[in-house]
């Protein structure tokens, strides 16, 4: 899975909104706090508004706020709003996907990847993120990641 700038900015903006549930935040404040280019943030907030995840309030005390409690919005909801499906293979449905010969088992790998992504992203809410208390599954995956990085340091990248 490639996490686009749009997804990264959207999740960070939503976390900022979840961290300030008592008052709307101005887009300039979100952009400054999260180091997001303001013009890009306007586009992302517009997509999130169309998806029904945020609402905008006009006036001197206006800004943006979550459209429902942060406990009810998952990271998967945010990603789908700005980037579409969590995992797709050439925009094909994974149900019924088949490959011939030596690649016959590959659709099951793609299904497992999608299931793993859904478990993490649908199991993590904006409230979890804003509070810094991630679900046990996420903590376990972070530990696995850290163990693998120590055991198998990344190769230097070529430029």
C-alpha positions in Angstrom: 0.0 0.0 0.0 1.3 3.4 -0.9 0.2 6.2 1.5 -0.3 9.3 -0.6 0.3 12.8 0.5 -3.4 13.4 0.3 -4.1 10.5 2.7 -1.3 11.5 5.1 -2.6 15.1 5.2 -6.2 14.0 5.6 -5.5 11.7 8.5 -3.3 14.4 10.2 -5.9 17.1 9.8 -8.7 14.8 11.1 -6.5 13.9 14.1 -6.0 17.6 14.8 -9.8 18.1 14.7 -10.3 15.1 17.0 -7.8 16.6 19.4 -10.0 19.8 19.6 -13.5 18.5 20.0 -14.8 21.5 21.9 -14.3 24.1 19.2 -14.0 24.4 15.4 -10.5 24.8 14.1 -9.5 27.3 11.3 -7.8 25.7 8.3 -4.8 28.0 8.9 -4.4 26.6 12.4 -4.6 23.0 11.2 -2.1 23.7 8.4 0.3 25.3 10.8 0.1 22.7 13.5 0.5 19.8 11.0 2.8 21.5 8.5 0.4 21.0 5.7 0.4 23.3 2.7 -2.7 25.4 3.1 -3.9 25.2 -0.5 -3.6 21.4 -0.4 -5.4 21.3 2.9 -8.4 23.2 1.4 -8.7 20.5 -1.2 -8.5 17.7 1.4 -11.0 19.4 3.7 -13.4 19.8 0.8 -13.2 16.1 0.0 -13.7 15.2 3.7 -16.7 17.6 3.8 -18.3 16.0 0.7 -17.8 12.6 2.4 -19.6 13.8 5.4 -16.7 13.4 7.8 -16.3 17.2 8.6 -18.5 20.2 8.5 -17.5 23.8 8.1 -18.9 26.6 10.2 -18.9 30.2 9.0 -18.3 33.3 11.1 -15.6 34.7 13.3 -15.7 31.6 15.5 -16.1 29.3 12.5 -13.8 26.7 11.1 -13.9 22.9 10.7 -15.1 20.2 13.1 -15.8 16.5 12.9 -19.3 15.7 11.8 -19.7 12.9 14.3 -17.7 11.8 17.4 -14.1 10.8 16.9 -14.8 7.4 18.3 -17.1 6.7 15.3 -14.6 7.7 12.6 -12.0 5.2 11.6 -8.8 5.8 9.7 -10.3 3.6 7.0 -13.2 6.1 6.7 -10.8 9.0 6.1 -8.6 7.1 3.6 -11.6 6.0 1.6 -12.9 9.5 1.5 -9.8 10.9 -0.1 -8.2 8.0 -1.9 -10.9 5.4 -2.5 -10.5 1.7 -1.7 -7.9 0.6 0.9 -6.4 -2.0 -1.4 -7.2 -2.8 -5.0 -5.5 -4.7 -7.7 -5.8 -2.8 -11.0 -9.2 -1.7 -9.9 -10.5 -5.2 -10.0 -12.7 -6.8 -7.3 -10.7 -9.3 -5.3 -13.7 -11.6 -5.0 -13.5 -14.1 -7.9 -10.1 -12.8 -9.0 -8.1 -15.7 -10.5 -4.7 -16.1 -12.1 -3.4 -19.0 -14.1 -0.5 -21.3 -13.4 2.3 -20.4 -11.0 0.5 -17.2 -9.9 -2.7 -19.1 -9.0 -2.2 -18.4 -5.2 -1.5 -14.7 -5.7 -5.1 -13.5 -5.3 -5.1 -15.1 -1.8 -2.1 -13.0 -1.0 -3.9 -9.8 -2.2 -6.9 -10.8 -0.1 -4.7 -11.3 3.0 -3.1 -7.9 2.4 -6.5 -6.2 2.2 -7.8 -8.0 5.3 -4.7 -7.0 7.3 -5.1 -3.3 6.2 -8.8 -3.4 7.1 -8.1 -4.8 10.5 -5.6 -2.1 11.4 -7.4 0.9 9.7 -11.0 0.0 10.6 -9.9 -0.9 14.1 -8.3 2.5 14.7 -10.4 5.5 15.3 -9.6 9.2 15.3 -10.1 9.1 19.1 -7.4 6.4 19.4 -5.1 8.5 17.3 -5.7 11.8 19.1 -5.3 10.2 22.5 -2.2 8.3 21.5 -3.7 5.0 22.7 -3.6 2.7 19.7 -5.4 -0.6 19.7 -3.6 -3.7 20.8 -3.4 -5.1 17.2 -1.6 -1.9 16.1 0.8 -2.0 19.0 1.6 -5.6 18.1 2.2 -4.8 14.4 4.5 -1.9 15.5 6.5 -4.3 17.7 6.8 -6.7 14.7 8.0 -3.8 12.5 10.5 -2.7 15.1 11.8 -6.2 15.5 12.2 -6.7 11.8 14.0 -3.4 11.3 16.5 -4.4 14.0 16.9 -7.9 12.5 17.0 -6.8 8.9 18.2 -3.2 8.6 17.0 -1.5 5.3 19.3 -1.4 2.4 20.6 2.0 1.5 18.5 3.5 -1.3 20.1 4.3 -4.7 19.6 7.6 -6.2 
